[in-house]
């Protein structure tokens, strides 16, 4: 069972009365501190996009310069570990994809429980997944893809961002539900799959809609299904995976912000307030929505509850999948 950290009454007071953070907030005001947002993936993905929106908007809220640093690799672990080992002084934050907090602890040796390694601040966004195929794949629906895969076991491949990533989990769940064999082609990050997908070297990809939407709209890729509980607003004619006959799973990823463990509650409160202000701006919400990213902010305690629930859910899922996840 995931251990949760106690959030003191001081944190509640910060939200109720708007107390300012002592340490970095005061020094930022006087010396324009540099705050770093660590993105544990290559540029171009949904959480990198979110980090850059925030880096552009938050300096006015925090009176500090903000720099985005990409530290990709090892299923997002390199960047995540970097933040976990940083000083809890409010100058280093992780723009965290869901798997860092809910999947990696189950499948990566040496990764501790997330609520012991990080201080949750707020969720930031959710992004639905879509199953897309290269036009050379002779299937225009999920059922046609299943039939093709059964006729050609192991001959159709899928792109993956590595062990425990949402792309891999979605594909492995699809394989299990459909009773087919697809071959995994692993990459260092989801954005690195796309060039090979566009070239036809990767046949299908379960990916975040924001990364795939321009290529779907241009006709370079064909969407087979929304891998979520509802149709995607930007792709209203694309059926859900359930509508396509596989009413057993969905895949929607989320992004949140965390800092190192044991952060000052007032520092957390100030960042949370700033995030809420920025992500309530209609123009920001609309711009992200056009890219398939839905803003979803929370309190720190709400994020604790989400992490706890999702940690348990993915733990059960990964246990069921067993050897299908490599590297366990």
Secondary structure by P-SEA (a helix, b strand, c coil): cbbbbbbcaaaaaaaacccccccaaaaaaccbbbbbbbbccccccaaaaaaaaaaacccccccbbbbbbbbccccaaaaaaaaaaccccccccccccccccccccccccccccccccbbbccccbbbbbbbbbccccccccaaaaaaaaaaccccbbbbbcccccaaaaaaaaaaaaacbbbbbbbccccccaaaaaaacccccccccccccaaaaaaccccccccccccccccccccccccccccccbbbbbbbbbbccccccaaaaaaaaaaaaaaaacaaaaaaaaaacbbbbbbcaaaaaaaaaaaaaaaaaaaaaaccccccc
